[in-house]
Amino acid sequence: MSDHNASIDFSESNSIDTPMPVLATPAGRCCAGKGYLGMLLLAVSLVGVSAVAYFVGKSSSETHVTFPKIDATSSVYSEKFSMATGPISEDAEGLFVLDHNSGLLQCTVIYPRVGRFMASFSVNVADALSSGGKGGSYMMVTGMADFPRASNRPAAPSVVYVLDTATGNYACYGIPFNRQLVNSNQPQMAPMVLIATGSANPLVDRDALR
């Protein structure tokens, strides 16, 4: 009798018509959690890399702005001296100083790679302005000019204008700046070149106006 009951129980428990429940195992949930965690870590890494690239680029641009090329142009004058600046090359400018007492005009240039004044150009403006003696009164400004250049005729892209306020006479000078000497860190010295003269009070030729 006991054997018959045992046989019936065995056939019912293994019947093919009874579906077996599918249960989510702890191992399955663990694998899914690892997948989500990996995606989260990847997203955080991408955000971190983007942030670092942004701040590095911003830092580089700020550094460039902090150290610009010298390209200022200005002029000031007092009773005894006039001073102005003007571009001499792509990466250097000239400092122009005019002594009102002697009429001596000097232009000095700093070599960017060396950091010292290594170029000097000078002229006495009294000769061209017919100032007639010492103790003149002058005004000075710089300007731009694109002169033809050659190996035996160097020129800076700047000119300097000087006005004698007592007579109204003015003159324009060029600077024979040699860029090749800058590349080899060799000093240079030369006189300024008189380009042209004029007067703020010209005599009017009435016959020419008719």
ABEGO torsion letter per residue (X at the ends): XAAAAAAAAAAAAABAABBBBBBBBAAAAAAAAAAAAAAAAAAAAAAAAAAAAAAAAAAAAAAAAABBBBABBBBBBBAABBBBBBBABAABBBBBBBBAAAGBBBBBBBBAAAGBBABBBBBBAAAAAGAGEBGBBBBBBBBBBBBBBBAABBBBABBBBBBBAAAGBBBBBBBBBBAAAAAAGBBBBBBBBBABBBBABBBBBAAAAX
